[in-house]
Amino acid sequence: MRVWAIANQKGGVGKTTTTLALGRALAIRGARVLLVDLDPHASLTRAFGLPAEPAPAGVLDLFDRPDSELQQLARSSDIEHLAYLPAQTALATLERRSATQPGLGLALSNALARGGHAYDHVLFDCAPTLGLLMVNALAAADHLVIPTQTEPLALHGLNGMLRTAAMIERSRQRELLVSVLPTLHDRRTRTGNETLKAMQDAHGERVWDDAIPNDTRLCRIQVLTESSLPNAYPGRALSAYRRALDWLLNRHAGLQEQAA
């Protein structure tokens, strides 16, 4: 089982789109994939057409009932091999509870230890907030993927996320592979190209040597959850995501070889 956290402390960089695009591509290749929505705003959950009310069973149950099973809470999608674990708006209350309820920081790790064997890949779609949910995801993950928009302000968010990753890595005392995925890139702009180069120069092999371009066809994010979308979808962004997935898998395989 491979566990990836898709996270950035800055919003609007394409985290949910990245989670859906990578998860879909993995499922199309035949992998058993679980997407976990860790954002109280539940954008990934809404993309699958699940309404906010009544609140569905999902991520919150892993914190409320430690014996909950992933497979029982997960919902199948219209895409073969792709399942998802819904978010609930009440996830926003967990931060207050963590002060008086010990053990919440490892809820996701414990859930994966019990039921993660049912999946080849688990992808966490994290909220853009450093708190209990993101810490849970980073504690459980073996690979952090940081979608980062190619504009100057996004570099500050990237640096903050890298500091957080280093802090979690020290705390858990095992390596956390970090990959930076440039997103929402407009090659026509000087600012975008300069920012991409600065990102690559500053962080080297951690940064993909390409970028996910802007693609208006993904403005309606539900397109990624529809089974009618052809596997050979010609959109520029999804084509780039498939190339990015190859890069991420190769990096992850390298980490596993080092650990062996």
C-alpha positions as CSV (number, residue, x, y, z in Angstrom):
1,M,0.0,0.0,0.0
2,R,1.2,3.5,-0.9
3,V,-0.1,6.4,1.1
4,W,0.2,9.9,-0.5
5,A,-0.8,13.1,1.2
6,I,-1.7,15.9,-1.3
7,A,-1.2,19.0,0.8
8,N,-0.2,22.7,0.8
9,Q,-0.8,25.3,3.4
10,K,-1.9,27.7,0.7
11,G,-5.3,27.4,-0.8
12,G,-6.2,27.6,-4.5
13,V,-3.3,25.6,-5.8
14,G,-5.2,22.6,-7.2
15,K,-5.0,20.1,-4.3
16,T,-8.5,18.5,-4.9
17,T,-8.0,18.5,-8.7
18,T,-4.6,16.8,-8.3
19,T,-6.0,14.2,-5.9
20,L,-8.8,13.3,-8.3
21,A,-6.6,13.4,-11.4
22,L,-3.9,11.2,-9.9
23,G,-6.5,8.8,-8.3
24,R,-8.4,8.4,-11.5
25,A,-5.2,7.7,-13.5
26,L,-4.1,5.1,-11.0
27,A,-7.5,3.4,-11.1
28,I,-7.5,3.3,-14.9
29,R,-4.2,1.5,-14.6
30,G,-5.9,-1.1,-12.5
31,A,-4.8,-0.1,-9.0
32,R,-7.3,-0.2,-6.1
33,V,-7.5,3.4,-5.0
34,L,-9.1,5.1,-2.0
35,L,-9.4,8.9,-2.0
36,V,-9.8,10.4,1.5
37,D,-11.4,13.9,1.8
38,L,-9.8,15.6,4.8
39,D,-11.3,19.1,4.1
40,P,-14.4,20.2,6.1
41,H,-15.4,22.1,2.9
42,A,-15.7,18.6,1.3
43,S,-14.9,19.7,-2.3
44,L,-13.8,16.2,-3.3
45,T,-16.9,14.7,-1.7
46,R,-19.1,17.1,-3.6
47,A,-17.3,16.3,-6.9
48,F,-18.7,12.8,-6.5
49,G,-22.2,14.2,-6.2
50,L,-22.7,13.4,-2.5
51,P,-24.8,16.1,-0.7
52,A,-23.7,17.7,2.5
53,E,-26.9,16.9,4.3
54,P,-27.7,14.5,5.7
55,A,-24.1,14.2,6.8
56,P,-22.7,10.9,5.3
57,A,-20.6,8.4,7.2
58,G,-17.0,9.1,6.5
59,V,-13.7,10.5,7.9
60,L,-15.2,11.8,11.1
61,D,-16.2,8.2,12.1
62,L,-12.5,7.2,12.2
63,F,-12.0,9.8,15.0
64,D,-15.3,9.2,16.8
65,R,-15.2,5.4,16.6
66,P,-11.6,4.1,16.6
67,D,-12.8,0.6,15.6
68,S,-14.4,1.9,12.3
69,E,-13.3,0.0,9.2
70,L,-12.2,1.9,6.1
71,Q,-14.0,-0.5,3.7
72,Q,-17.3,-0.1,5.5
73,L,-17.1,3.7,5.4
74,A,-15.8,4.0,1.8
75,R,-18.1,4.6,-1.1
76,S,-17.6,3.2,-4.6
77,S,-17.5,5.6,-7.5
78,D,-18.6,5.3,-11.1
79,I,-15.0,4.6,-12.0
80,E,-13.8,1.0,-11.6
81,H,-11.3,0.5,-8.8
82,L,-11.8,4.0,-7.4
83,A,-13.5,4.5,-4.0
84,Y,-13.7,7.6,-1.7
85,L,-14.1,8.4,1.9
86,P,-16.4,11.4,2.4
87,A,-15.7,14.5,4.5
88,Q,-18.2,16.0,6.8
89,T,-18.5,19.7,7.9
90,A,-18.2,18.6,11.5
91,L,-14.5,17.8,10.8
92,A,-14.0,21.4,11.7
93,T,-14.7,20.6,15.4
94,L,-11.8,18.2,15.7
95,E,-9.3,20.9,16.5
96,R,-11.1,21.8,19.7
97,R,-11.5,18.2,20.7
98,S,-7.9,17.4,20.3
99,A,-6.9,19.3,23.4
100,T,-9.0,17.0,25.7
101,Q,-9.2,13.8,23.7
102,P,-5.8,12.0,23.4
103,G,-4.9,9.8,20.5
104,L,-6.6,11.7,17.7
105,G,-3.3,12.5,16.1
106,L,-2.9,8.9,14.9
107,A,-6.4,8.1,14.0
108,L,-5.7,7.8,10.2
109,S,-2.5,5.8,10.8
110,N,-4.5,3.4,13.0
111,A,-7.3,3.1,10.4
112,L,-4.8,2.3,7.7
113,A,-3.1,-0.3,9.9
114,R,-6.5,-2.1,10.3
115,G,-7.9,-1.8,6.8
116,G,-5.5,-0.2,4.4
117,H,-4.5,-3.6,2.9
118,A,-7.7,-3.5,0.8
119,Y,-6.1,-0.7,-1.3
120,D,-3.0,-0.3,-3.4
121,H,-3.0,3.5,-3.1
122,V,-4.5,5.8,-0.5
123,L,-4.5,9.5,-1.4
124,F,-5.3,12.2,1.3
125,D,-6.9,15.4,0.0
126,C,-5.8,17.9,2.8
127,A,-7.3,21.2,3.8
128,P,-5.0,24.2,3.4
129,T,-4.6,24.5,7.2
130,L,-1.9,23.2,9.4
131,G,-3.9,21.4,12.1
132,L,-5.0,18.0,13.4
133,L,-6.2,16.7,10.0
134,M,-3.0,17.6,8.1
135,V,-0.8,16.3,10.9
136,N,-2.8,13.0,10.8
137,A,-2.2,12.8,7.0
138,L,1.5,13.5,7.2
139,A,2.0,11.1,10.1
140,A,0.3,8.3,8.0
141,A,1.8,9.1,4.6
142,D,5.0,7.8,3.1
143,H,4.9,10.4,0.2
144,L,3.9,14.1,0.4
145,V,2.9,15.6,-2.9
146,I,2.8,19.5,-2.8
147,P,0.8,21.0,-5.7
148,T,2.2,24.5,-6.1
149,Q,0.8,27.2,-8.4
150,T,3.5,28.9,-10.5
151,E,3.1,32.4,-9.2
152,P,5.4,34.3,-6.7
153,L,3.1,34.2,-3.6
154,A,2.8,30.4,-3.9
155,L,6.5,30.0,-3.2
156,H,5.9,31.2,0.3
157,G,3.3,28.6,0.8
158,L,5.7,26.0,-0.6
159,N,8.4,26.9,1.8
160,G,6.0,26.8,4.8
161,M,4.8,23.3,3.7
162,L,8.4,22.1,3.4
163,R,9.1,23.3,6.9
164,T,6.0,21.4,8.2
165,A,7.1,18.3,6.4
166,A,10.6,18.5,8.0
167,M,9.0,18.9,11.4
168,I,6.7,15.9,11.0
169,E,9.6,13.8,9.6
170,R,11.6,14.5,12.8
171,S,8.7,13.8,15.0
172,R,7.8,10.4,13.5
173,Q,11.5,9.5,13.0
174,R,11.2,8.0,9.5
175,E,11.6,9.5,6.1
176,L,8.8,11.3,4.3
177,L,9.4,11.6,0.6
178,V,8.5,15.0,-0.7
179,S,7.6,15.9,-4.3
180,V,6.6,19.3,-5.6
181,L,4.1,19.4,-8.4
182,P,3.9,22.7,-10.3
183,T,0.2,23.4,-11.2
184,L,-2.0,26.0,-12.9
185,H,0.9,27.0,-15.1
186,D,0.6,29.5,-17.9
187,R,3.6,29.3,-20.2
188,R,2.5,32.5,-22.0
189,T,3.4,34.6,-19.0
190,R,6.9,35.7,-17.9
191,T,6.0,35.6,-14.2
192,G,4.8,32.0,-14.5
193,N,7.9,30.8,-16.3
194,E,10.2,32.7,-13.9
195,T,8.4,31.3,-10.9
196,L,8.7,27.7,-12.2
197,K,12.4,28.1,-12.8
198,A,12.9,29.6,-9.3
199,M,11.0,26.7,-7.8
200,Q,13.1,24.2,-9.7
201,D,16.4,25.9,-9.0
202,A,15.6,26.2,-5.3
203,H,14.4,22.7,-4.7
204,G,16.1,20.6,-7.3
205,E,15.0,17.0,-7.9
206,R,12.1,17.4,-5.5
207,V,10.4,19.5,-8.2
208,W,8.9,18.0,-11.4
209,D,10.7,19.2,-14.5
210,D,7.4,20.0,-16.2
211,A,4.2,21.6,-15.0
212,I,0.4,21.1,-15.0
213,P,-1.0,23.7,-17.4
214,N,-4.1,25.7,-16.9
215,D,-7.0,23.9,-18.6
216,T,-10.5,25.4,-18.6
217,R,-12.0,21.9,-19.2
218,L,-11.2,21.2,-15.5
219,C,-13.1,24.2,-14.2
220,R,-16.0,21.7,-13.7
221,I,-14.2,19.4,-11.4
222,Q,-16.9,16.8,-11.6
223,V,-15.6,15.8,-15.0
224,L,-12.9,13.8,-13.2
225,T,-15.5,11.6,-11.5
226,E,-17.5,10.7,-14.6
227,S,-17.0,7.2,-16.0
228,S,-17.9,8.5,-19.5
229,L,-14.7,10.5,-19.7
230,P,-12.5,8.6,-22.1
231,N,-9.2,7.2,-20.8
232,A,-7.4,9.0,-23.6
233,Y,-9.0,12.4,-22.7
234,P,-7.1,14.9,-24.9
235,G,-7.1,17.8,-22.3
236,R,-3.7,19.3,-21.7
237,A,-4.0,19.1,-17.9
238,L,-4.9,15.5,-17.7
239,S,-2.3,14.5,-20.2
240,A,0.2,16.3,-17.9
241,Y,-1.2,14.6,-14.8
242,R,-0.5,11.2,-16.4
243,R,3.1,12.2,-17.0
244,A,3.4,13.6,-13.5
245,L,2.0,10.3,-12.1
246,D,4.8,8.4,-13.8
247,W,7.4,10.7,-12.2
248,L,5.8,10.3,-8.8
249,L,5.7,6.5,-9.0
250,N,9.3,6.4,-10.1
251,R,10.3,8.6,-7.1
252,H,8.3,6.4,-4.7
253,A,9.8,3.3,-6.2
254,G,13.3,4.8,-5.6
255,L,12.4,5.4,-1.9
256,Q,11.3,1.8,-1.5
257,E,14.5,0.5,-3.1
258,Q,16.6,2.6,-0.6
259,A,14.6,1.2,2.3
260,A,14.9,-2.5,1.1
